[in-house]
Amino acid sequence: MLPEDLMLLFLDEVAGGVRMDSTSVQNSLAGAVLLELVNSGRVAFEADGKRLAAVDAAPLTNAFLQESLSRITKPMKPQRAVEKLRNHVKDNVMAQLDARGVLKVEKTKILGIFPSKTYTLNDPGVVSELRRQVGEVAQGYRAPDERSGALISLLYAVKGVHKVFQGDKREMNARAKEISAGNWAGVAVKKAIEAVHAATTAAVVASTAAFSGGGSN
């Protein structure tokens, strides 16, 4: 699934940990989930192209996607859909990878007090190979297909391309921008990716405002 591939790209298979901040990871993963729901035919844009709605109640075989679908309770703007889907999305995707045996998630505590989670990759080569395949597209060696195009576009939406792949930052960002605007995907998929951009921008503005407000007291 797209959310699992995206999560693996965020992982550092050598040093451990996650390569980006939690807000960016959550927004991009929620966007990946939204793309899965759109591609499955369970969610679609209304005729005016402004709001998304659940259009097919047939149950999905994947319990995680089914639970995600249940959050689209009424027609809503794509940005709102991303916001609804991002709650606990990282933990849920990691649980999926754990269930597949790709990695092991373990609960721990920071300083013996604060709950946290660590992961251990059972086969780091899985991440390295995925990074190589998608990286060849990000670096311009191969044309994007639907999968690599979606992954790179989602990473670009949260300014994460250069943090996931090695190479010249300016060149890769320019390439990712072209891919995001390319014809590898349909209108609905592109609108969903635009929603990730909007949700990320909104989250940054909100956190900045909260920080500024807290500093003035």
VOMI-310925 format. One record per residue: residue in three letters; x, y, z of N, C-alpha, C, O in turn. Coordinates in steps of 0.2 Angstrom, whole numbers, padded with zeros to 4 digits, always signed. Each point is the difference from the previous one (the first is absolute). Layout:
N
ALAXYZXYZXYZXYZ ...
! end
This chain:
217
MET+0004-0006+0000-0004+0006+0000+0004+0006+0000+0006+0000+0003 LEU-0008+0006-0006+0003+0006+0000+0002+0003+0006+0006+0002+0001 PRO-0010-0002+0005+0002+0002+0006+0006-0004+0003+0004+0003+0003 GLU-0004-0009-0004+0006-0004+0003+0006+0002-0004+0005+0000+0003 ASP-0005+0000-0010+0006+0002-0003+0002+0007+0002+0006+0001+0001 LEU-0010+0003+0000+0002+0007+0002+0003+0000+0007+0005+0003+0001 MET-0008-0007+0003+0003+0000+0007+0007-0003+0000+0005+0002+0003 LEU-0004-0007-0007+0007-0003-0001+0005+0005-0003+0006+0000+0002 LEU-0008+0004-0006+0004+0005-0003+0002+0005+0006+0006+0003+0000 PHE-0010-0002+0004+0001+0005+0006+0005-0003+0005+0003+0004+0004 LEU-0002-0011-0004+0004-0003+0005+0007+0000-0002+0002+0000-0006 ASP+0003+0001+0011+0007+0000-0001+0002-0007+0001+0001-0002+0006 GLU+0001-0002-0011+0001-0007+0001+0007-0001+0003+0002-0006+0002 VAL+0002+0011-0002+0007+0000+0003+0000+0002+0007+0003-0004+0004 ALA-0005+0010-0003+0001+0003+0007-0006-0001+0004+0000+0001+0006 GLY-0006-0003-0009-0006-0001+0004-0003+0007+0000+0002+0005-0001 GLY-0009-0005+0003-0003+0006+0001-0004+0002-0006+0000-0004-0005 VAL-0003+0009+0005-0004+0003-0006+0003+0006-0003+0003+0004+0004 ARG-0003-0003-0010+0004+0005-0003-0003+0007+0000+0003+0005-0002 MET-0010-0004+0004-0003+0006+0000-0004+0001+0006-0001-0005+0004 ASP-0002+0011-0003-0004+0001+0006-0006-0003+0000-0003-0002-0006 SER+0000+0001+0012-0007-0004+0000-0005+0003-0004-0004-0003-0003 THR+0003+0010+0003-0005+0003-0003+0000-0001-0008-0005-0002-0003 SER+0011+0002+0000+0001-0001-0007-0002-0007-0001-0003-0002-0005 VAL+0006-0003+0009-0002-0007-0001-0007-0001+0000-0003-0004-0004 GLN+0000+0006+0009-0008-0001+0001-0004+0003-0006-0004-0004-0003 ASN+0006+0010+0001-0004+0003-0006+0001-0004-0006-0005-0002-0004 SER+0011+0000+0002+0002-0004-0006-0003-0007+0000-0003-0002-0005 LEU+0003-0001+0011-0003-0007+0001-0008+0001-0001-0003-0005-0003 ALA+0000+0010+0006-0007+0001-0001-0001+0001-0007-0006-0003-0003 GLY+0010+0006-0001-0001+0001-0007+0000-0006-0004-0004-0001-0005 ALA+0009-0003+0007+0001-0007-0003-0006-0004+0001-0003-0004-0004 VAL+0000+0004+0010-0006-0004+0002-0006+0003-0005-0004-0004-0002 LEU+0004+0010+0002-0006+0003-0004+0001-0002-0008-0005-0001-0003 LEU+0011+0001+0001+0001-0003-0007-0002-0007-0001-0003-0002-0005 GLU+0004-0002+0010-0002-0007+0000-0008+0000+0000-0003-0004-0004 LEU+0000+0008+0008-0008+0000+0000-0002+0002-0007-0006-0002-0002 VAL+0009+0007-0001-0002+0003-0006+0001-0006-0006-0005-0001-0004 ASN+0011-0002+0004+0001-0005-0005-0004-0006+0001-0001-0004-0005 SER-0002+0003+0011-0004-0006+0002-0007+0001-0003-0004-0005+0000 GLY+0002+0011-0001-0006+0002-0002-0005+0001+0005-0006+0001-0001 ARG+0008-0001+0008-0004+0001+0005-0001+0007+0002-0005+0002+0003 VAL+0009+0003-0005+0000+0007+0001+0001+0003-0007+0004-0002-0004 ALA-0008+0007+0003+0000+0004-0007-0002+0007+0001-0003+0002+0005 PHE+0005+0002-0009-0002+0007+0000-0007+0001-0003-0002-0003-0004 GLU-0001+0008+0007-0007+0002-0002+0000+0003-0007+0006+0002-0002 ALA-0011-0001-0001+0000+0003-0007+0003+0006-0001+0003+0002-0005 ASP-0003+0003+0011+0003+0006-0001+0008+0000+0001+0003+0005-0001 GLY-0001-0011+0003+0007-0001+0001+0003+0003+0006+0006+0001+0001 LYS-0010+0001+0004+0003+0004+0006+0000-0004+0006+0004+0001+0004 ARG-0009-0006-0004+0000-0004+0007+0000-0008-0002-0002-0002-0005 LEU+0005-0001+0010+0000-0008-0001-0005-0003+0004-0003+0003+0005 ALA+0000-0008-0007-0005-0004+0004+0001-0008-0001+0003-0002-0005 ALA-0005-0001+0010+0000-0008-0001-0006-0001-0004-0005+0002+0001 VAL+0007-0006-0007-0005-0002-0005-0001-0007+0000-0005-0002-0004 ASP+0008-0002+0007-0001-0008+0000+0001-0003+0007+0006+0001+0003 ALA-0011-0004-0001+0000-0002+0007+0003-0007+0001+0000-0003+0005 ALA+0001+0000-0011+0003-0007+0000+0006-0001+0004+0005+0005+0000 PRO-0005-0010+0005+0006+0000+0005+0007-0001-0004+0000-0004-0005 LEU+0005+0007+0008+0007-0002-0003+0003-0006+0004-0002-0001+0006 THR+0006-0002-0009+0003-0006+0003+0005+0002+0005+0002-0004+0005 ASN+0001+0010-0006+0005+0002+0005-0003+0004+0006-0004+0005-0002 ALA+0004-0007+0008-0003+0003+0005+0002+0007+0002-0004+0004+0002 PHE+0010-0002-0003+0003+0006+0000-0003+0005-0004-0003+0006+0002 LEU+0002-0008-0009-0003+0005-0005-0008+0000+0002-0003+0005-0001 GLN+0000-0010+0003-0007+0000+0002-0001+0005+0005-0005+0004+0000 GLU+0009-0004+0005+0000+0004+0006+0001+0008-0002-0004+0004+0002 SER+0008-0003-0007+0002+0006-0003-0006+0003-0004-0002+0005+0001 LEU-0001-0010-0005-0006+0002-0003-0006+0002+0004-0004+0005-0002 SER+0003-0008+0008-0005+0002+0004+0001+0007+0003-0005+0003+0003 ARG+0010+0000-0004+0001+0007+0003-0002+0005-0005-0002+0006+0001 ILE+0000-0008-0007-0003+0005-0005-0007-0001+0000-0004-0003-0004 THR+0001+0006+0009-0007-0001+0002-0005+0005-0004-0006-0002+0000 LYS+0009+0007-0003-0004+0004-0004+0004+0004-0005+0006-0001+0000 PRO-0009+0004-0005+0005+0003-0005+0004+0005+0003-0003+0004+0004 MET+0009-0003-0006+0005+0005+0003+0005+0001-0005+0001-0003-0005 LYS+0002+0009+0006+0006+0003-0004+0006-0005+0001+0000-0003+0005 PRO+0004+0002-0010+0005-0005+0000+0005+0002+0006+0002-0005+0003 GLN-0001+0011-0002+0005+0002+0006-0003-0003+0007+0003-0002+0004 ARG-0010+0003-0004-0003-0003+0006+0000-0007+0001+0001-0003+0005 ALA-0001-0001-0011+0000-0007+0000+0007-0002+0002+0001-0005+0004 VAL+0005+0009-0006+0006-0002+0002+0001+0001+0008+0003-0004+0003 GLU-0006+0009-0001+0000+0002+0008-0004-0006+0004+0002-0002+0005 LYS-0007-0001-0008-0004-0005+0003+0004-0006+0000-0001-0004+0005 LEU+0005+0002-0010+0003-0006-0001+0007+0000+0004+0003-0006+0000 ARG+0000+0011+0002+0007+0000+0002+0000-0002+0007+0006-0001+0003 ASN-0011+0001+0001+0000-0002+0007+0002-0007+0001-0004-0004-0002 HIS+0010+0003+0005+0002-0007+0001+0003-0003-0006+0001-0006+0000 VAL-0001+0009-0006+0001-0004-0006+0007-0003+0000+0001-0005-0002 LYS+0004+0009+0005+0007-0003+0001+0000-0007+0003+0003-0005-0002 ASP-0006+0005+0008+0000-0006+0004-0004-0005-0003+0002-0006+0000 ASN-0007+0007-0004-0004-0005-0003+0004-0003-0006+0000-0006-0001 VAL+0004+0011-0003+0004-0003-0005+0005-0004+0002+0002-0005-0003 MET+0002+0007+0009+0005-0004+0003-0003-0007+0002+0004-0005+0000 ALA-0010+0005+0003-0003-0006+0002-0001-0005-0006+0001-0006+0001 GLN-0003+0009-0007+0000-0004-0006+0006-0003-0002+0001-0006-0002 LEU+0005+0010+0002+0006-0003-0001+0003-0005+0005+0003-0005-0002 ASP-0005+0006+0008+0001-0005+0005-0003-0006-0001+0003-0006+0000 ALA-0010+0006-0002-0004-0006-0001+0003-0004-0007+0000-0006+0000 ARG+0003+0010-0004+0003-0003-0006+0007-0003+0001+0002-0004-0004 GLY+0001+0005+0010+0006-0002+0002+0006+0004-0003+0006-0002+0000 VAL-0008+0008-0003+0005+0004-0003+0005+0003+0006+0006+0001-0001 LEU-0009+0001+0006+0003+0003+0006-0003-0002+0006-0006-0003+0000 LYS+0009+0004+0006-0002-0001+0006-0001+0006+0004+0005+0004+0001 VAL-0011-0002+0002-0001+0006+0004-0001-0002+0007-0003-0005+0002 GLU+0007+0009+0002+0000-0002+0007-0001+0007+0004+0002+0005-0002 LYS-0006-0006+0007-0001+0005+0005+0005+0001+0005+0003-0004+0002 THR-0001+0011-0001+0005+0002+0004-0002+0006+0004-0005+0003-0001 LYS+0010-0001+0005-0001+0007+0004+0006+0004-0001+0005-0002+0002 ILE-0006+0008-0003+0006+0005+0000+0001+0002+0007-0005+0003+0003 LEU+0011-0003-0001+0002+0002+0007-0004-0005+0005-0001+0002+0006 GLY-0002-0007-0008-0004-0005+0004-0007+0003+0002-0003-0003+0004 ILE+0001+0008-0007-0006+0004+0001-0005+0000-0006-0006-0002+0001 PHE+0009+0005-0006-0005+0002-0006+0000-0006-0005+0005-0002-0002 PRO-0011+0000+0001-0001-0006-0005+0002+0002-0007-0001+0006-0002 SER+0005-0011-0001+0002+0001-0006+0000-0007-0004-0001-0005+0003 LYS+0003+0005-0009+0001-0006-0004+0006+0000-0004+0002+0005-0003 THR+0001-0011+0003+0006-0001-0005-0002-0005-0005-0004-0004+0001 TYR+0008+0003-0006-0001-0005-0005+0007-0003-0002+0005+0003+0001 THR-0006-0009-0003+0006-0004-0002-0002-0003-0007-0005-0004+0000 LEU+0009+0006-0005-0001-0003-0007+0002-0007+0000+0006-0002+0002 ASN-0010-0003-0004+0002-0007-0001+0004-0001-0006+0005-0004+0000 ASP-0006+0008-0005+0005+0000-0006+0001+0007-0002-0004+0002-0004 PRO+0009+0001+0006+0001+0007-0003+0001+0001-0007-0001+0005-0003 GLY+0002-0011-0001+0001+0000-0007-0007+0002-0003+0000+0002-0006 VAL-0005-0004+0009-0007+0002-0003-0001+0007-0001-0002+0003-0005 VAL+0005+0001+0010-0001+0008+0000+0005+0002-0005-0001+0005-0004 SER+0007-0008+0004+0006+0003-0005-0003-0001-0007+0002+0004-0004 GLU-0005-0010+0003-0002-0001-0007-0006+0004-0002+0000+0003-0006 LEU-0004-0002+0010-0006+0005-0001+0003+0007-0002-0002+0003-0004 ARG+0007-0001+0009+0003+0007-0001+0004+0000-0007-0001+0005-0003 ARG+0004-0010+0001+0003+0000-0006-0005+0001-0006+0001+0004-0005 GLN-0006-0008+0005-0005+0000-0005-0003+0006-0001+0000+0003-0006 VAL-0003+0000+0011-0003+0007+0000+0005+0005-0001-0001+0005-0003 GLY+0007-0006+0006+0005+0005-0001+0002+0001-0007+0002+0006-0002 GLU-0002-0011-0002+0002+0001-0007-0005+0004-0004+0002+0004-0005 VAL-0008-0004+0007-0005+0005-0003+0001+0007+0003+0000+0005-0004 ALA+0001-0004+0010+0002+0006+0003+0006+0004-0003+0000+0006+0000 GLN+0005-0011-0001+0006+0003-0003+0000+0001-0008+0005+0002-0003 GLY-0011-0004+0000+0000+0001-0007+0002-0006-0004+0000+0001-0006 TYR+0002-0007+0008+0002-0005-0004-0006-0004-0003+0002-0004-0005 ARG-0008+0004+0008-0005-0003-0003-0006+0004+0001-0001+0005+0004 ALA-0004-0006-0009-0006+0004+0000-0005-0003+0006+0001-0006+0002 PRO-0005+0010+0001-0004-0002+0005-0006-0005-0002-0003+0002-0006 ASP+0001-0007+0010-0006-0003-0001-0005+0002+0005+0002+0005+0004 GLU-0008-0008-0003-0005+0002+0004+0003+0000+0008-0001+0004+0004 ARG+0004-0010-0003+0003-0001+0007+0005+0005+0002+0000+0004+0005 SER+0006-0003-0009+0005+0004+0001-0002+0007+0000+0003+0004+0004 GLY-0007-0002-0009-0002+0007-0001-0004+0002+0007+0001+0006+0002 ALA-0005-0010+0000-0004+0001+0006+0005+0001+0006-0001+0005+0004 LEU+0005-0009-0003+0005+0000+0006+0004+0006+0000+0001+0004+0005 ILE+0002-0002-0011+0004+0006-0001-0004+0006+0001+0002+0005+0003 SER-0008-0005-0006-0005+0006+0001-0002+0001+0007+0000+0006+0003 LEU-0001-0011+0001-0002+0001+0007+0006+0002+0004+0000+0004+0005 LEU+0006-0006-0007+0006+0002+0004+0002+0007-0002+0002+0004+0005 TYR-0003-0002-0011+0001+0007-0002-0005+0005+0004+0001+0006+0001 ALA-0007-0009+0000-0005+0004+0003+0002+0002+0007-0003+0005+0003 VAL+0007-0009+0000+0002+0002+0007+0008+0002+0000+0003-0001+0006 LYS-0001+0002-0012+0007+0002+0000+0005-0005+0002+0005+0002+0004 GLY-0006-0008-0006+0004-0006+0003+0004-0003-0005+0003-0005+0002 VAL-0003+0007-0008+0003-0004-0006+0008-0001+0002+0003-0005+0000 HIS+0000+0011+0001+0007+0000+0002+0002-0003+0006+0006-0002+0001 LYS-0011+0001+0004+0002-0004+0006-0001-0007-0001+0003-0004+0005 VAL-0006+0001-0010-0001-0007-0001+0005-0003-0005+0002-0005+0001 PHE+0000+0010-0006+0004-0003-0005+0007+0004-0001+0000+0006+0002 GLN+0005-0009-0004+0006+0004+0000+0000+0003-0007-0002-0002-0005 GLY+0006+0008+0005+0000+0004-0007+0000+0007+0001-0001+0002+0006 ASP+0001+0002-0011+0000+0007+0001-0007+0002+0001-0005-0001-0003 LYS+0004+0005+0009-0006+0002+0002-0004+0004-0005-0006-0001-0001 ARG+0009+0006-0002-0004+0004-0005-0002-0004-0006-0006+0001-0002 GLU+0010-0005+0000-0002-0004-0006-0005-0005+0001-0005-0001-0004 MET+0005-0002+0010-0005-0005+0002-0007+0004+0001-0005-0003-0002 ASN+0006+0008+0005-0007+0004+0002-0003+0002-0007-0006+0000-0001 ALA+0010+0002-0004-0002+0003-0006-0003-0006-0004-0006+0000-0003 ARG+0009-0006+0004-0003-0006-0003-0006-0002+0003-0005-0002-0003 ALA+0005+0002+0010-0006-0002+0003-0006+0004-0001-0006-0002-0001 LYS+0007+0009+0000-0005+0005-0002-0003-0002-0007-0006+0000-0001 GLU+0010-0002-0004-0002-0002-0006-0004-0007+0000-0005+0000-0003 ILE+0007-0004+0007-0003-0007+0001-0007+0002+0003-0005-0003-0002 SER+0004+0007+0007-0006+0002+0003-0005+0003-0005-0006-0001+0001 ALA+0009+0004-0006-0005+0004-0005-0001-0005-0006-0003+0002-0005 GLY+0006-0008+0005+0000-0004-0006-0006-0003-0001-0005+0000+0003 ASN+0005-0004-0009-0006-0004-0002-0001-0007+0002-0003-0004-0003 TRP+0007+0002+0008+0000-0007+0002-0006-0002+0004-0002-0006+0001 ALA-0002+0011+0002-0006-0001+0004-0006+0004-0002+0001+0004-0004 GLY-0007-0007+0006-0006+0003-0002-0001+0007+0004+0004+0001+0005 VAL-0009+0002-0006-0002+0006+0003-0001-0001+0008+0002+0004+0004 ALA-0006-0009-0003-0001-0001+0007+0006-0002+0005+0000+0003+0005 VAL+0005-0006-0008+0006-0001+0003+0004+0006+0001+0002+0001+0006 LYS-0002+0003-0011+0003+0007+0001-0003+0004+0005+0004+0004+0003 LYS-0010-0004-0003-0004+0004+0005+0002-0002+0007+0000+0004+0005 ALA+0000-0011-0004+0002-0002+0007+0007+0002+0002+0001+0001+0006 ILE+0004-0001-0011+0006+0002+0002+0001+0007+0001+0003+0002+0005 GLU-0007+0002-0008-0001+0007+0001-0002+0001+0007+0001+0005+0004 ALA-0006-0009-0002-0002+0000+0007+0005-0001+0005+0000+0004+0006 VAL+0005-0008-0007+0005-0001+0005+0004+0007+0000+0002+0002+0006 HIS+0000+0001-0012+0003+0006+0001-0004+0005+0004+0003+0004+0004 ALA-0009-0003-0005-0004+0005+0004+0000-0002+0007+0000+0004+0005 ALA-0001-0011-0003+0000-0002+0007+0007+0002+0003+0000+0002+0006 THR+0005-0003-0009+0007+0001+0003+0001+0007+0001+0002+0002+0005 THR-0004+0002-0010+0001+0008+0001-0005+0002+0006+0003+0004+0004 ALA-0009-0007-0004-0004+0002+0006+0003-0002+0007+0000+0004+0004 ALA+0003-0010-0004+0003-0002+0006+0006+0004+0002+0001+0002+0006 VAL+0003+0000-0011+0006+0005+0002-0003+0006+0002+0003+0003+0005 VAL-0008+0000-0008-0002+0007+0002-0003+0000+0007+0001+0004+0004 ALA-0005-0010-0002-0003-0001+0006+0006+0000+0006-0001+0003+0005 SER+0006-0007-0007+0005-0001+0005+0004+0006+0001+0002+0002+0006 THR-0001+0002-0011+0004+0006+0000-0004+0005+0004+0003+0004+0005 ALA-0010-0004-0006-0004+0005+0004+0000-0002+0007+0000+0005+0005 ALA+0000-0011-0003-0001-0003+0007+0007+0002+0003+0000+0002+0006 PHE+0006-0003-0009+0006+0002+0002+0000+0007+0002+0003+0003+0005 SER-0005+0002-0010+0001+0007+0001-0005+0002+0006+0002+0004+0003 GLY-0008-0007-0003-0004+0002+0005+0002-0002+0007+0000+0004+0005 GLY+0004-0010-0004+0002-0002+0006+0006+0004+0002+0002+0001+0006 GLY+0002+0002-0011+0006+0004+0002-0002+0007+0002+0005+0003+0003 SER-0011-0001-0004-0001+0007+0002-0003+0001+0007-0001+0005+0002 ASN+0000-0011+0001-0003+0000+0007+0005+0002+0005-0001+0000+0006 
! end
